Amino acid sequence: MVWVPLGHPRTNRLTILHTSNNNCTKMSVAWLLDWSWSLDGLRDCIATGIQSVRDCDTMALTTVACLLVLFVWYCYHVGREQPRPYVTVNSLMQSADVNGLQNGYVYCHSPECVRCTHNDGLNQKLYHNLQEYAKRYSWSGMGRIHKGIREQGRYLNSRPSIQKPEVFFLPDLPTTPYFSRDAQKHDVELLERNFQTILCEFETLYKAFSNCSLPQGWKMNSTPSGEWFTFYLVNQGVCVPRNCRKCPRTYRLLGSLRTCIGNNVFGNACISVLSPGTVITEHYGPTNIRIRCHLGLKTPSGCELVVGGEPQCWAEGRCLLFDDSFLHTAFHEGSAEEGPRVVFMVDLWHPNVAAAERQALDFIFAPGR
């Protein structure tokens, strides 16, 4: 904007406008020169950097490259050795399909598996696994596990007949056949809020029974009478991808549970179905480090769970928590018209197992170790 005094003649006004235009032109030229100088400086800077790399000593470049390789290897090694978080379906899709999946159920074929080993070498194997964990991480907080492994034979042989875990007993844990809902309040409430979601996915699955005797993914268990079917999403710490694809929302829910056992052989998640007239033989679970959670999906009358001699009934949409290392059984004495008893079963950590102990137990009892 140019101010022109009214008192000047026309020739003066033109002179002022011409002078202003010259000033604008000079400013534009100066700006363009500055911009050109900046580009020249940037080009010089890049050229200098390239020349510096060319002139750099070969030994220095080799050293930097070696350090980068070592850093990448270290990150890979640490990431591989750390106890895994809860695994996803996609991460196990390839491996699980070729490692012992038959009809959607994982069978252990390894004679070295600690879950399936029942001989004098089990304690030595467990102690070796504990030593390996302590060398990699720490002995801190391992006192109770060390004590349990060192005296495992005495613990298992001297336990009263009402509670005898078959594989591993962790000493100094509170023992009770049933647990209150507050023992794992967050996970119990989360499961109960998603009752309808799990039920809908089960009903979709169960429709397949009208087409064949045992649909793919289901396992028939041995019982004195009746029929007991299970549909595993996680079996002994191993995801069953084919089954998880059929229950995607239920599987995603497992990842939201804070205390779900997903990384060792004592962790399971499945749908359990008892037909009318079924009785499950009394048996013990493998360990006392977990509590088993049953979310009732369909609970006809005449169905009971008996743990340590104490009977309890399931309720639809409600969780029932118990320690399956106690002698326990279940039965369905309802009528055929009432249909099957159905629960969603998931293994949770015993509330008195510390975080450091959980990490160590995940390592010691990792699937296939």
PyMOL commands that set and color helices and strands:
alter all, ss='L'
color gray80, all
select helices_A, chain A and resi 10-55+58-81+89-97+121-136+143-150+152-158+181-193+195-210+241-246+248-256+336-338+355-364
alter helices_A, ss='H'
color red, helices_A
select strands_A, chain A and resi 101-102+105-106+178-179+218-221+228-235+238-239+269-274+278-279+290-298+303-307+310-312+319-322+328-332+341-349
alter strands_A, ss='S'
color yellow, strands_A
deselect
rebuild
show_as cartoon
